[in-house]
């Protein structure tokens, strides 16, 4: 099974109206930029979701949860996972239950707090996740590979500036 896939190519599926198409030429540039960024994120995320489903019969939230756990080999509490993934504890519980049934994660009781458990990847979970992560990286590279190095660097720098500008505004609303 080959995991290298060609980049997203323009075609009938990509000519359907998207969020950016909602903007009118007379709309201000900031709105048009926001809709373009959102459209690009949605297109890339949709492609990644599709490839994870097709190649690995899994979902992006499951992939994300396993990625969090790989970074913390000792495991994480549900509340930590919830905070890192910015979803509810209920979402984390459902995903964890599925992954546990498949033998990809395990719950380990915390000695100091019997009500708490740490969730961690099993050996099988680590092996499977590493394969998925390698494919995921190849897919992202393929999708962004059509941009010149200069364009990628410029986009990265510009989005870094935007992130710094947006953070103080967003943190004031939490």
SULJOUR-V127942 format. One record per pair of residues at least 4 apart in sequence whose ideal C-beta (glycine too) atoms are under 6 Angstrom apart, sorted by the first residue. I is the first residue (numbers start at 1). J is the second residue. If there is no record, write none. Layout:
i j
I J
I J
This chain:
i j
3 55
3 135
4 138
7 142
7 143
7 145
7 146
8 47
8 143
10 14
17 21
18 39
19 35
19 38
19 39
20 35
20 36
20 39
23 27
23 32
23 35
27 31
27 32
29 33
41 45
44 143
49 60
51 55
51 139
52 56
52 58
52 60
52 63
56 132
58 62
61 95
62 95
64 85
65 95
66 129
68 81
68 84
69 120
69 121
70 129
72 76
75 118
75 119
75 120
76 80
76 81
76 119
77 116
78 89
78 92
81 85
81 92
82 89
82 92
87 91
92 96
96 100
96 119
99 104
99 105
100 105
103 122
103 124
104 125
105 119
105 121
105 125
106 122
107 117
107 119
108 118
109 117
110 116
121 125
121 126
125 129
129 133
141 145
147 151
147 152
162 166
166 170
167 171
